[in-house]
Amino acid sequence: MTFTTDMDHVAQAFEVLGAAVLVVGVVWSFTLAVMVVRRTGRAGRAYTSLRRTLGGTLLLGLEILVAADLIRTVAVAPTLDNVLVLGLIVLIRTFLAMSLETEIEGVPPWRRALATGAGTIRRAGEQGLGPDPQ
């Protein structure tokens, strides 16, 4: 085994992890929404929880997939074409991430203190399962 082969396997592992995060996150998002409806009886609150949790899952999955692309480009095939493609992928994913965060939170990401996908998922769970706001 060579370093390039090893790094290709590491990149594949990150891709599998990213896909697993997306699948588990979608299942968890719908499970949480059902739990919110059962606990509160409010479909609007469940929809908000679903949207936030699903958005956070997408953000986290995107971050992991960018890491896989970065490893593959830098360690496996560092050609100029691959670096340009990586730059374009990162640019598109950054735009998607910023758009998702703005849509989920209602404010741009640079105006929030906790701007991570995992933080968004945690807050969605807390808001969905927490006490009813009066």
SULKAWO-V223322 format. One record per run of one state. SS is the DSSP state (A for helix, B for strand, O for the rest). FROM is the first residue (numbers start at 1). LEN is the number of residues. If there is no record, write none. Layout:
# SULKAWO-V223322
ss=SS from=FROM len=LEN
ss=SS from=FROM len=LEN
This chain:
# SULKAWO-V223322
ss=O from=1 len=2
ss=A from=3 len=38
ss=O from=41 len=2
ss=A from=43 len=34
ss=O from=77 len=3
ss=A from=80 len=26
ss=O from=106 len=3
ss=A from=109 len=3
ss=O from=112 len=5
ss=A from=117 len=13
ss=O from=130 len=5
